[in-house]
Amino acid sequence: MFNDSQNQIPVNEERNPKKTVSITEAAQINHVTRQAIYIAIKQQKLRADKKDSKRWMIDRNDLDEYRKHRYSR
């Protein structure tokens, strides 16, 4: 469903942006490998929480902060 036929913006993306992302999504957003994201988490340069004790989930604000600093190994 779209809210504006001219702009073609999906309604759910505009009103309810995703607050957390997976490791894969974080890597795609930052144009790095999943391995780089795992290392950043392990080195505590990027905050992440385990969802259901299985999957890492990263808050978008933490990902933005990480991207601003562009940490390296």
N, CA and C atoms as a LAMMPS dump frame, in Angstrom:
ITEM: TIMESTEP
0
ITEM: NUMBER OF ATOMS
219
ITEM: BOX BOUNDS ff ff ff
-5.0000000000000000e+02 5.0000000000000000e+02
-5.0000000000000000e+02 5.0000000000000000e+02
-5.0000000000000000e+02 5.0000000000000000e+02
ITEM: ATOMS id mol type element x y z
1 1 1 N 0.832 -1.176 0
2 1 2 C 0 0 0
3 1 3 C 0.886 1.253 0
4 2 1 N 0.532 2.202 -0.824
5 2 2 C 1.303 3.426 -0.937
6 2 3 C 0.464 4.617 -0.491
7 3 1 N 1.112 5.596 0.121
8 3 2 C 0.373 6.748 0.615
9 3 3 C 0.28 7.868 -0.406
10 4 1 N 1.104 7.846 -1.409
11 4 2 C 1.102 8.917 -2.405
12 4 3 C 1.481 8.296 -3.746
13 5 1 N 0.569 8.34 -4.689
14 5 2 C 0.832 7.68 -5.965
15 5 3 C 1.975 8.333 -6.735
16 6 1 N 2.266 9.597 -6.474
17 6 2 C 3.369 10.263 -7.169
18 6 3 C 4.721 9.861 -6.589
19 7 1 N 4.832 9.775 -5.262
20 7 2 C 6.105 9.47 -4.618
21 7 3 C 6.347 7.981 -4.433
22 8 1 N 5.29 7.189 -4.416
23 8 2 C 5.387 5.742 -4.262
24 8 3 C 6.176 5.342 -3.015
25 9 1 N 5.843 5.935 -1.883
26 9 2 C 6.476 5.611 -0.621
27 9 3 C 5.572 4.636 0.126
28 10 1 N 6.074 3.449 0.448
29 10 2 C 5.239 2.51 1.206
30 10 3 C 4.859 3.115 2.551
31 11 1 N 3.598 2.985 2.92
32 11 2 C 3.088 3.583 4.147
33 11 3 C 3.808 3.04 5.367
34 12 1 N 4.011 1.724 5.449
35 12 2 C 4.615 1.163 6.641
36 12 3 C 6.06 1.593 6.826
37 13 1 N 6.8 1.9 5.798
38 13 2 C 8.168 2.375 5.931
39 13 3 C 8.212 3.815 6.411
40 14 1 N 7.246 4.616 5.997
41 14 2 C 7.245 6.023 6.363
42 14 3 C 6.814 6.229 7.81
43 15 1 N 5.79 5.535 8.224
44 15 2 C 5.228 5.749 9.56
45 15 3 C 5.867 4.89 10.631
46 16 1 N 6.376 3.732 10.272
47 16 2 C 6.916 2.815 11.257
48 16 3 C 8.278 2.304 10.809
49 17 1 N 9.285 3.167 10.826
50 17 2 C 10.597 2.705 10.391
51 17 3 C 11.133 1.659 11.357
52 18 1 N 11.866 0.726 10.816
53 18 2 C 12.426 -0.349 11.614
54 18 3 C 13.431 0.212 12.607
55 19 1 N 13.289 -0.125 13.873
56 19 2 C 14.161 0.413 14.909
57 19 3 C 15.4 -0.436 15.128
58 20 1 N 15.324 -1.707 14.776
59 20 2 C 16.48 -2.585 14.903
60 20 3 C 16.732 -3.292 13.581
61 21 1 N 17.973 -3.687 13.388
62 21 2 C 18.347 -4.407 12.172
63 21 3 C 19.182 -5.634 12.54
64 22 1 N 19.225 -6.58 11.636
65 22 2 C 20.025 -7.784 11.838
66 22 3 C 21.478 -7.504 11.448
67 23 1 N 22.335 -8.476 11.697
68 23 2 C 23.74 -8.372 11.316
69 23 3 C 23.855 -8.165 9.801
70 24 1 N 23.113 -8.94 9.045
71 24 2 C 23.162 -8.844 7.587
72 24 3 C 22.722 -7.468 7.109
73 25 1 N 21.623 -6.965 7.673
74 25 2 C 21.131 -5.638 7.282
75 25 3 C 22.126 -4.548 7.672
76 26 1 N 22.728 -4.679 8.852
77 26 2 C 23.722 -3.699 9.302
78 26 3 C 24.92 -3.684 8.354
79 27 1 N 25.34 -4.855 7.914
80 27 2 C 26.465 -4.941 6.981
81 27 3 C 26.113 -4.287 5.649
82 28 1 N 24.918 -4.523 5.162
83 28 2 C 24.49 -3.93 3.899
84 28 3 C 24.392 -2.41 4.014
85 29 1 N 23.869 -1.927 5.105
86 29 2 C 23.727 -0.485 5.311
87 29 3 C 25.086 0.197 5.347
88 30 1 N 26.061 -0.454 6.002
89 30 2 C 27.397 0.134 6.162
90 30 3 C 28.37 -0.235 5.043
91 31 1 N 27.925 -1.037 4.111
92 31 2 C 28.777 -1.473 2.989
93 31 3 C 30.032 -2.168 3.487
94 32 1 N 29.818 -3.072 4.445
95 32 2 C 30.907 -3.902 4.972
96 32 3 C 30.413 -5.338 5.017
97 33 1 N 31.298 -6.246 5.399
98 33 2 C 30.909 -7.649 5.506
99 33 3 C 30.226 -7.918 6.841
100 34 1 N 29.519 -9.041 6.902
101 34 2 C 28.917 -9.469 8.165
102 34 3 C 30.016 -9.698 9.198
103 35 1 N 31.137 -10.208 8.748
104 35 2 C 32.282 -10.451 9.632
105 35 3 C 32.722 -9.148 10.306
106 36 1 N 32.77 -8.062 9.566
107 36 2 C 33.178 -6.767 10.129
108 36 3 C 32.212 -6.325 11.225
109 37 1 N 30.926 -6.592 11.035
110 37 2 C 29.935 -6.235 12.048
111 37 3 C 30.124 -7.097 13.296
112 38 1 N 30.335 -8.406 13.103
113 38 2 C 30.585 -9.293 14.24
114 38 3 C 31.811 -8.837 15.034
115 39 1 N 32.861 -8.482 14.34
116 39 2 C 34.09 -8.032 15.011
117 39 3 C 33.835 -6.747 15.786
118 40 1 N 33.102 -5.818 15.201
119 40 2 C 32.784 -4.564 15.882
120 40 3 C 31.988 -4.832 17.157
121 41 1 N 31.079 -5.796 17.104
122 41 2 C 30.304 -6.155 18.289
123 41 3 C 31.221 -6.782 19.339
124 42 1 N 32.054 -7.711 18.907
125 42 2 C 32.969 -8.395 19.827
126 42 3 C 33.922 -7.413 20.501
127 43 1 N 34.392 -6.419 19.763
128 43 2 C 35.312 -5.425 20.304
129 43 3 C 34.577 -4.288 21.021
130 44 1 N 33.278 -4.432 21.147
131 44 2 C 32.411 -3.464 21.822
132 44 3 C 32.467 -2.071 21.185
133 45 1 N 32.638 -2.044 19.89
134 45 2 C 32.6 -0.792 19.14
135 45 3 C 31.202 -0.547 18.586
136 46 1 N 30.394 -1.598 18.604
137 46 2 C 29.013 -1.521 18.139
138 46 3 C 28.149 -2.293 19.124
139 47 1 N 27.125 -1.636 19.629
140 47 2 C 26.219 -2.28 20.579
141 47 3 C 25.238 -3.174 19.831
142 48 1 N 24.969 -4.332 20.426
143 48 2 C 23.985 -5.247 19.861
144 48 3 C 23.422 -6.109 20.979
145 49 1 N 22.207 -6.562 20.795
146 49 2 C 21.547 -7.431 21.769
147 49 3 C 21.113 -8.705 21.069
148 50 1 N 21.146 -9.784 21.816
149 50 2 C 20.665 -11.049 21.26
150 50 3 C 19.159 -11.122 21.422
151 51 1 N 18.498 -11.31 20.317
152 51 2 C 17.043 -11.444 20.333
153 51 3 C 16.722 -12.925 20.473
154 52 1 N 15.947 -13.265 21.47
155 52 2 C 15.573 -14.66 21.73
156 52 3 C 16.804 -15.548 21.913
157 53 1 N 17.899 -14.977 22.356
158 53 2 C 19.16 -15.697 22.586
159 53 3 C 19.695 -16.402 21.341
160 54 1 N 19.275 -15.949 20.18
161 54 2 C 19.728 -16.582 18.946
162 54 3 C 20.344 -15.587 17.969
163 55 1 N 19.663 -14.488 17.757
164 55 2 C 20.088 -13.549 16.718
165 55 3 C 20.478 -12.21 17.312
166 56 1 N 21.544 -11.652 16.765
167 56 2 C 21.953 -10.312 17.168
168 56 3 C 21.041 -9.305 16.5
169 57 1 N 20.601 -8.322 17.269
170 57 2 C 19.814 -7.222 16.731
171 57 3 C 20.498 -5.923 17.129
172 58 1 N 20.592 -5.002 16.19
173 58 2 C 21.314 -3.747 16.386
174 58 3 C 20.333 -2.597 16.264
175 59 1 N 20.336 -1.74 17.248
176 59 2 C 19.482 -0.561 17.228
177 59 3 C 19.978 0.388 16.142
178 60 1 N 19.056 0.977 15.397
179 60 2 C 19.44 1.881 14.298
180 60 3 C 20.272 3.063 14.79
181 61 1 N 19.954 3.578 15.984
182 61 2 C 20.724 4.699 16.528
183 61 3 C 22.164 4.298 16.816
184 62 1 N 22.355 3.087 17.34
185 62 2 C 23.71 2.6 17.601
186 62 3 C 24.469 2.391 16.291
187 63 1 N 23.772 1.919 15.284
188 63 2 C 24.397 1.716 13.982
189 63 3 C 24.803 3.05 13.36
190 64 1 N 23.96 4.058 13.516
191 64 2 C 24.29 5.39 13.006
192 64 3 C 25.515 5.952 13.71
193 65 1 N 25.581 5.755 15.012
194 65 2 C 26.731 6.232 15.8
195 65 3 C 28.011 5.516 15.352
196 66 1 N 27.907 4.218 15.148
197 66 2 C 29.047 3.435 14.667
198 66 3 C 29.512 3.954 13.302
199 67 1 N 28.558 4.213 12.432
200 67 2 C 28.89 4.68 11.078
201 67 3 C 29.577 6.045 11.115
202 68 1 N 29.154 6.916 12.024
203 68 2 C 29.779 8.23 12.152
204 68 3 C 31.255 8.137 12.5
205 69 1 N 31.584 7.175 13.35
206 69 2 C 32.97 7.025 13.79
207 69 3 C 33.806 6.164 12.856
208 70 1 N 33.144 5.352 12.054
209 70 2 C 33.828 4.481 11.078
210 70 3 C 35.044 3.811 11.689
211 71 1 N 34.768 3.044 12.737
212 71 2 C 35.833 2.333 13.421
213 71 3 C 36.53 1.361 12.481
214 72 1 N 37.792 1.14 12.763
215 72 2 C 38.531 0.112 12.038
216 72 3 C 39.095 -0.855 13.072
217 73 1 N 39.632 -1.955 12.596
218 73 2 C 40.181 -2.944 13.515
219 73 3 C 41.399 -2.365 14.154
